[in-house]
């Protein structure tokens, strides 16, 4: 049984990457205002730099995908 509650998604196609934005229903039960959300990209270019304190991730998004996510107009 999945505990994912989809917020927004777009399927990957041959021409465009996809994404899935979701939250976990058990995490939102405690406090929905502070519960994390999760974002998975499919078919995008990424750069990962690991450091002692964590990691830096650079994701290259086509503008159409950024619009679908509400990042740019």
N, CA, C and O atoms as a DFTB+ gen file, in Angstrom:
292 C
 N C O
     1  1       0.838      -1.177       0.000
     2  2       0.000       0.000       0.000
     3  2       0.888       1.247       0.000
     4  3       1.798       1.373       0.819
     5  1       0.620       2.130      -0.892
     6  2       1.401       3.356      -0.995
     7  2       0.859       4.409      -0.042
     8  3      -0.347       4.506       0.184
     9  1       1.766       5.186       0.504
    10  2       1.361       6.290       1.359
    11  2       1.539       7.625       0.645
    12  3       1.426       8.686       1.259
    13  1       1.819       7.565      -0.667
    14  2       2.010       8.784      -1.452
    15  2       0.666       9.412      -1.795
    16  3      -0.262       8.732      -2.231
    17  1       0.581      10.711      -1.591
    18  2      -0.572      11.483      -2.034
    19  2      -0.063      12.467      -3.074
    20  3       0.643      13.420      -2.746
    21  1      -0.426      12.231      -4.334
    22  2       0.047      13.090      -5.412
    23  2      -0.498      14.500      -5.272
    24  3      -1.672      14.704      -4.963
    25  1       0.375      15.466      -5.504
    26  2      -0.003      16.871      -5.516
    27  2      -0.101      17.352      -6.956
    28  3      -1.038      18.052      -7.338
    29  1       0.898      16.953      -7.747
    30  2       0.947      17.349      -9.151
    31  2       1.880      16.387      -9.872
    32  3       2.868      15.935      -9.295
    33  1       1.576      16.068     -11.134
    34  2       2.460      15.191     -11.891
    35  2       2.299      15.422     -13.385
    36  3       1.300      15.966     -13.856
    37  1       3.309      14.994     -14.099
    38  2       3.291      15.052     -15.563
    39  2       4.096      13.853     -16.048
    40  3       5.246      13.678     -15.644
    41  1       3.511      13.031     -16.903
    42  2       4.190      11.847     -17.407
    43  2       5.317      12.216     -18.356
    44  3       5.212      13.175     -19.121
    45  1       6.399      11.445     -18.298
    46  2       7.500      11.611     -19.230
    47  2       7.069      11.083     -20.604
    48  3       6.394      10.059     -20.701
    49  1       7.462      11.786     -21.646
    50  2       7.185      11.352     -23.018
    51  2       8.515      11.247     -23.767
    52  3       9.573      11.523     -23.201
    53  1       8.461      10.852     -25.022
    54  2       9.674      10.805     -25.840
    55  2      10.264      12.193     -26.041
    56  3      11.468      12.334     -26.256
    57  1       9.412      13.225     -25.972
    58  2       9.850      14.589     -26.252
    59  2      10.084      15.444     -25.015
    60  3      10.698      16.507     -25.114
    61  1       9.613      15.009     -23.858
    62  2       9.682      15.875     -22.677
    63  2       9.846      15.054     -21.402
    64  3       9.311      13.951     -21.290
    65  1      10.597      15.606     -20.435
    66  2      10.721      14.930     -19.147
    67  2       9.432      15.017     -18.342
    68  3       8.530      15.789     -18.665
    69  1       9.366      14.225     -17.307
    70  2       8.190      14.233     -16.447
    71  2       8.572      14.530     -15.006
    72  3       9.751      14.669     -14.678
    73  1       7.560      14.627     -14.149
    74  2       7.801      14.852     -12.730
    75  2       6.647      14.299     -11.919
    76  3       5.561      14.045     -12.440
    77  1       6.904      14.119     -10.638
    78  2       5.863      13.726      -9.691
    79  2       6.152      14.453      -8.386
    80  3       7.223      14.286      -7.802
    81  1       5.214      15.249      -7.937
    82  2       5.295      15.969      -6.675
    83  2       4.276      15.332      -5.743
    84  3       3.096      15.238      -6.080
    85  1       4.734      14.889      -4.554
    86  2       3.813      14.221      -3.646
    87  2       4.189      14.483      -2.195
    88  3       5.258      15.009      -1.883
    89  1       3.262      14.092      -1.320
    90  2       3.504      14.111       0.115
    91  2       3.139      12.740       0.650
    92  3       2.426      11.979      -0.003
    93  1       3.626      12.428       1.830
    94  2       3.342      11.156       2.480
    95  2       2.191      11.363       3.463
    96  3       2.264      12.234       4.330
    97  1       1.147      10.577       3.334
    98  2      -0.049      10.793       4.155
    99  2       0.234      10.634       5.647
   100  3      -0.403      11.307       6.457
   101  1       1.171       9.764       6.037
   102  2       1.477       9.612       7.463
   103  2       2.223      10.821       8.008
   104  3       2.032      11.194       9.166
   105  1       3.068      11.437       7.191
   106  2       3.798      12.616       7.642
   107  2       2.885      13.833       7.773
   108  3       3.105      14.679       8.640
   109  1       1.869      13.927       6.927
   110  2       0.954      15.069       6.997
   111  2      -0.049      14.935       8.140
   112  3      -0.664      15.923       8.542
   113  1      -0.218      13.724       8.666
   114  2      -1.142      13.535       9.781
   115  2      -0.675      14.286      11.024
   116  3      -1.494      14.818      11.773
   117  1       0.636      14.331      11.245
   118  2       1.179      14.998      12.433
   119  2       1.061      16.510      12.332
   120  3       0.570      17.167      13.250
   121  1       1.514      17.056      11.214
   122  2       1.447      18.502      11.012
   123  2       1.623      18.795       9.527
   124  3       2.746      18.824       9.026
   125  1       0.532      19.010       8.836
   126  2       0.570      19.228       7.394
   127  2       1.351      20.474       7.013
   128  3       1.897      20.545       5.912
   129  1       1.412      21.445       7.892
   130  2       2.102      22.706       7.582
   131  2       3.619      22.536       7.526
   132  3       4.290      23.276       6.807
   133  1       4.168      21.585       8.266
   134  2       5.615      21.397       8.295
   135  2       6.077      20.096       7.639
   136  3       7.279      19.849       7.539
   137  1       5.146      19.272       7.196
   138  2       5.509      17.998       6.564
   139  2       6.229      18.253       5.244
   140  3       5.860      19.171       4.512
   141  1       7.250      17.456       4.929
   142  2       7.971      17.656       3.671
   143  2       7.140      17.206       2.474
   144  3       6.180      16.448       2.611
   145  1       7.530      17.686       1.311
   146  2       6.994      17.194       0.052
   147  2       8.163      16.592      -0.717
   148  3       9.321      16.913      -0.450
   149  1       7.862      15.731      -1.658
   150  2       8.879      15.022      -2.423
   151  2       8.675      15.322      -3.901
   152  3       7.543      15.410      -4.377
   153  1       9.778      15.477      -4.621
   154  2       9.726      15.798      -6.045
   155  2      10.683      14.886      -6.790
   156  3      11.883      14.882      -6.517
   157  1      10.159      14.119      -7.722
   158  2      10.963      13.235      -8.551
   159  2      10.882      13.719      -9.998
   160  3       9.796      13.943     -10.535
   161  1      12.040      13.874     -10.611
   162  2      12.111      14.212     -12.028
   163  2      12.449      12.953     -12.814
   164  3      13.199      12.098     -12.342
   165  1      11.897      12.846     -14.004
   166  2      12.176      11.715     -14.886
   167  2      12.702      12.263     -16.209
   168  3      12.028      13.054     -16.870
   169  1      13.899      11.844     -16.591
   170  2      14.450      12.234     -17.886
   171  2      15.061      13.621     -17.950
   172  3      15.025      14.264     -18.999
   173  1      15.629      14.098     -16.829
   174  2      16.274      15.411     -16.811
   175  2      17.775      15.243     -16.600
   176  3      18.241      14.182     -16.183
   177  1      18.514      16.289     -16.889
   178  2      19.948      16.308     -16.671
   179  2      20.218      16.835     -15.265
   180  3      19.634      17.836     -14.850
   181  1      21.113      16.155     -14.528
   182  2      21.438      16.582     -13.169
   183  2      22.945      16.611     -12.957
   184  3      23.707      15.918     -13.631
   185  1      23.344      17.432     -12.003
   186  2      24.731      17.493     -11.541
   187  2      24.691      17.379     -10.029
   188  3      23.955      18.110      -9.367
   189  1      25.469      16.474      -9.487
   190  2      25.472      16.234      -8.051
   191  2      26.864      16.473      -7.492
   192  3      27.851      15.937      -7.997
   193  1      26.934      17.286      -6.440
   194  2      28.180      17.533      -5.715
   195  2      27.957      17.125      -4.268
   196  3      27.091      17.680      -3.591
   197  1      28.726      16.167      -3.795
   198  2      28.595      15.764      -2.401
   199  2      29.605      16.513      -1.546
   200  3      30.723      16.802      -1.972
   201  1      29.178      16.814      -0.335
   202  2      30.015      17.521       0.630
   203  2      29.830      16.876       1.989
   204  3      28.959      16.023       2.164
   205  1      30.619      17.267       2.917
   206  2      30.514      16.713       4.264
   207  2      29.145      16.998       4.885
   208  3      28.594      16.158       5.595
   209  1      28.609      18.167       4.618
   210  2      27.340      18.577       5.226
   211  2      26.116      18.198       4.390
   212  3      24.999      18.576       4.745
   213  1      26.294      17.471       3.302
   214  2      25.150      17.099       2.464
   215  2      25.531      17.108       0.997
   216  3      26.649      16.739       0.638
   217  1      24.614      17.526       0.155
   218  2      24.857      17.519      -1.281
   219  2      24.223      18.739      -1.936
   220  3      23.252      19.304      -1.432
   221  1      24.793      19.127      -3.063
   222  2      24.214      20.158      -3.920
   223  2      23.751      19.466      -5.190
   224  3      24.493      18.678      -5.778
   225  1      22.532      19.756      -5.614
   226  2      21.980      19.154      -6.823
   227  2      21.546      20.266      -7.762
   228  3      20.758      21.135      -7.390
   229  1      22.062      20.232      -8.971
   230  2      21.631      21.166     -10.006
   231  2      20.834      20.379     -11.032
   232  3      21.320      19.390     -11.581
   233  1      19.609      20.819     -11.288
   234  2      18.727      20.144     -12.233
   235  2      18.459      21.094     -13.386
   236  3      18.039      22.232     -13.176
   237  1      18.700      20.630     -14.600
   238  2      18.415      21.422     -15.788
   239  2      17.011      21.078     -16.263
   240  3      16.744      19.949     -16.676
   241  1      16.105      22.076     -16.200
   242  2      14.708      21.856     -16.572
   243  2      14.363      22.603     -17.855
   244  3      14.715      23.773     -18.005
   245  1      13.683      21.943     -18.772
   246  2      13.128      22.683     -19.901
   247  2      12.113      23.699     -19.371
   248  3      11.452      23.439     -18.365
   249  1      11.986      24.823     -20.019
   250  2      11.104      25.890     -19.545
   251  2       9.653      25.412     -19.433
   252  3       8.952      25.818     -18.506
   253  1       9.185      24.558     -20.352
   254  2       7.809      24.048     -20.274
   255  2       7.582      23.275     -18.975
   256  3       6.519      23.380     -18.363
   257  1       8.579      22.502     -18.560
   258  2       8.450      21.755     -17.318
   259  2       8.465      22.699     -16.121
   260  3       7.703      22.509     -15.173
   261  1       9.320      23.708     -16.158
   262  2       9.352      24.709     -15.080
   263  2       8.015      25.435     -14.985
   264  3       7.554      25.746     -13.887
   265  1       7.393      25.707     -16.126
   266  2       6.049      26.340     -16.115
   267  2       5.027      25.401     -15.477
   268  3       4.207      25.836     -14.670
   269  1       5.070      24.120     -15.833
   270  2       4.115      23.151     -15.288
   271  2       4.234      23.056     -13.768
   272  3       3.246      22.814     -13.075
   273  1       5.447      23.247     -13.258
   274  2       5.671      23.206     -11.814
   275  2       5.334      24.538     -11.136
   276  3       5.266      24.606      -9.909
   277  1       5.125      25.589     -11.922
   278  2       4.823      26.892     -11.362
   279  2       6.052      27.657     -10.933
   280  3       5.950      28.620     -10.173
   281  1       7.231      27.239     -11.416
   282  2       8.479      27.900     -11.038
   283  2       8.659      29.212     -11.820
   284  3       9.118      30.209     -11.263
   285  1       8.300      29.208     -13.094
   286  2       8.375      30.410     -13.931
   287  2       7.040      30.571     -14.652
   288  3       6.233      29.645     -14.731
   289  1       6.842      31.759     -15.166
   290  2       5.592      32.021     -15.924
   291  2       5.831      31.870     -17.399
   292  3       4.910      32.049     -18.195
